[in-house]
Amino acid sequence: MSQSSKESKGNMNDRSKILTHAIEHAAHLLPAQGPITMFVHHNTLHAFEEKNFHEAVREAKDIYDCEPYLHEDQYRDKLSQRKILREDLEQALEEFVEEDSIIPGIKNETRRRLRLAMLSHTLVEGTPEQIHWMIHESEMLKKFDSSVTAEAQERLTMDAHRWLSHVACQSAYRTPNIAPDTQIFQELKEESKGLFDWEDMDAWSEKEWTEWALKLLWKTMTVWVNKTSELAESTEKPNQPSLHKPYAISAEANTKINDILIPLCAAYIDQ
């Protein structure tokens, strides 16, 4: 046998050994049982049995390129079908959310109750621009979603009614910058010009009170989210100057511009 033939055979043996080793390694991660149409007791993740369940499925996700859990909407479907109970969520939150403290700025609202609401209802996600567009092009701040119970609608509307009556009296004797509630009221009143009769609030219809309650809820959330973000930024970067500050557009001006530009651009995109 020539020298070249021996080298070629040796290279083939080396490649064969490498391939055999790779197959044996992959076999540890694959189930011994192939695809079947009937149930048999077999753990398809037997290679991860020594790990915590959630750790195992997350690691398997990266290896098998698959989804370890159902989509959130599928879990909510099970919740609506009572295959998952509200009590199940509450019990899970007691385990994962140890501190059930009051959320700053939100009266009588705890972290567990907030997380429970987030789990129970579909959240609208998107960039600030996308959410801004959805709010102005839909009826999100005009009527309640069908998933909101009649009891919750009534409670929120009554709370908004009481809040407005209280803050409207305060604003008559205080400057807008003294209290956060008064500031929110003044900004909302300015933004809602032409929508409500501020001279005769007692004559507002049920539809108007619903719209006011939703606008108040959204405004309050955005104010507190912005305050939280500003606090976090000041904590992380205490003395870092803003390079763009001289050219910054105020939030009020930006909102007015967007209200015109977004529908205008959308008209061209639709074409």
N, C-alpha and C positions, 0 to 999 in steps of 0.2 A: 504493500500500500504506500502510495506516495506521501510525502510530507504534507502537501496541501490537502490531501484527502483526510489525513489524520486531524489536521487543524479544523477542517470543516465539520467533521464528526464531533470534535470536542466542543465547538461552538454550539452545535445543535443540542448536545447533552446539557450544556450550561443553560441554554434558553429553556429547555424542557424542565430543568430543575426549578428555574425561576417561575415558570408558568404553573408548575405543580404546587409550589409554595404559595403562590397568589391564590390559586383555587382553594387550597386547604384553608387559607386565612379567611377567604370570603365565605367558606362553608360554615364557619363559626357564627357568622352574622345572619345566615339564611336559615329558615325553618326546614326541618328534615321532611316535613309533610308538604307536598306540592299543592297547588290550587284544587279545592274540592267544592262540591255543591251542597254537601250536608255537614252539619256540625259534628265535630269530634273534639274531645278534650285535648287541646294541644296549644302550648304557649308559643306564639310566633315570635315573641321577643325573648326567647330563652337565653340569648347571649347577654341579656341585661338584667337577669334575675337577681343579681346581687345588689342592684341599685334601687334607690327610692323610685316609686312609680313615675312621678312627674319628671324626675331627672332622667329616667330611662327613656320615656317617650320623646322628650326633647332631644336627647342624643340620637335616638333612632331617626328622628325627623331629618337631622343633618346628613345621616349616612344614607338613608333610603330616599331622600328628597320627597317627603310626603307630609301630610298634615296630621299632627298628633291629636288634635281635638276638633270637634264640630265648630262651625262658624257660630258667632254669638247669636245671630238671628235664629239659628236652628235651636239653640238652647231656649231662646225666648218663646219659640213656637211650642216647645215642650212645657214651658211655664204656663202658657195660655191654655194648653190641653190638660193641665194639672198633673202631668207626668213628672214634673218638678214642682214642688210646693214652695210657697213663700217661706214656710218654716225651715225648709232646707237651706234657703239662702241666708236666713237669719242665723242659723246654726253655723254655717260656714264663715260668716262674717265675724262671729264671736271668736272663732279660731284664728282668723287671719288679720283682723283689725282689733288689736288688743286694747288700744286706747280709744274709748268712746267719748271723746271730749267735744265740747261745743266748738263749732267752727267760728272763728273770729268774724264779726260783722254780720252774721246771720243768726237772728234771734231764735233760740230754742232748737237749733238744727245741729245734730251730731254727725260725726264722720260716718258712723255705721248707717244712719238713715240716708245720708247722701249717697253712699256706695250702694245701698239697697235700691234706691231710685235709679241709679245709673245701670244696675244690672237688670232691672225690671223693664226698662224702656229703651228703645233704640235711640242712640245718640246721633245727631247730625254732625258729621265730620267734614273737614275741608279747610282750605287756607282761609285767612281773613277775607280775602277778596271773594272767594266762592261763597262764604257764609253771608257776606254783605249783599251779594247778588241775590241769593236765595231769599233773604229777608225782604228785599225790595220788590222782588218779582213774584212772590207767593203771598199767601195769607197767613203766614206763620205768626205774625203779630196782630192778627185781626180776629182769629177764632181759634178755639181750643182744638187740639188734635183729637181724633176719635178715640184714642187710647186713654185719654184723661177721663176719669170717672166724674159723674155729676156732682158727687160730694166734694171732690177736689176742686172742681170748677167753682162751686159756690163758695168754698172756703177762701180760695185765692181772690175771688172778686170782692168778697166782704172785707178781707184784709186790706186790699187796695183802696176800698172805699174809706175805711177807718184811717188808713195812713194818709190819704189825701186830705181828709177833713182836719186831721191833726196838724199836718205840715203846712197847709194853706194858712192856718191861723198863725203859725210860727213865722212864716215868711212876711207877714204883715208888720212884724215888730223887729225882725232881725235882718241883717245883711246876708246875702246869699252865701258868703264864705264862712259863716260861723259854724254851721252844722252840715255834715255830709248829706243828711236827708233834705235839708233846705236847698242845697246846691243841686241835688238830683231833681228836685221839683222844678227849680227855675230852668234848668237845661231842658227837661222834658216839655215844659210849658212852651219854651221857645221853639223846640223842634216840632211841636204838635199844633202850630198855628193853623187855624182854619179847620182843624179836625174836631175840636171840642168847643162848646160854649162855656167859657170860663166864668162868665157872669152869672150863670144859672146851672150849677152842677147838679142840683136836685132834679133837674128836668132831663138828665141824661137817660138814654134808653139802655136796655139790657145789653144791646150790641155795643154801645159806646163804652159801657163799664167793662165789658169783656176786653175790648181793644185797649183800653187804658191799663187794665190789670196786666196784660201781656207786655205792653210797652214798658211798664214800670218794672216788671220782673226782669226783662232783658237789660234795661238800663242799669238796674242795681247790680246785676251780675257782672256786666262789663266794667262798671266803676270799681268794684272790689277786685276783679281780676287784674285790672290795670294797676291798682294800688299795690297788690301783692307782687306783680312783676317789677314795679319800680323799687319796692323794698328789697327784692332779691338782687336786682342789678346794683343798687347802692351798697349792698353788703358785699357782693363779689368784686365790684370795681369802685371803691370809695372815692378816689380822686382822679379818675380817668376822664379827661375832657372829651366832649363830642366834637368831632371834626366837621360834622355837617350842621351844627346848630345854627349858624348864621343863615343857612339856606332852608331850614326846616319849615314845613307848612303846618299850621295849627291843625289840630284834629277837627275842629269845627269847619275850617275852610276845606280841608280834605274831604270831609263828608259831603259838603255841598257840591264840590266838583264831581265826586264819584256818582252822586245821584243823577247828574246830567250825562256824564261820559259813559257810564255803564250801559244804560238803555240805548244810547246812540250807537255805541260800538256793537251791541247785540243785534241791532237792526241790520247792520252791514253783514255781520257774521251769518245771520239767518238767510241772507240772500245767496 
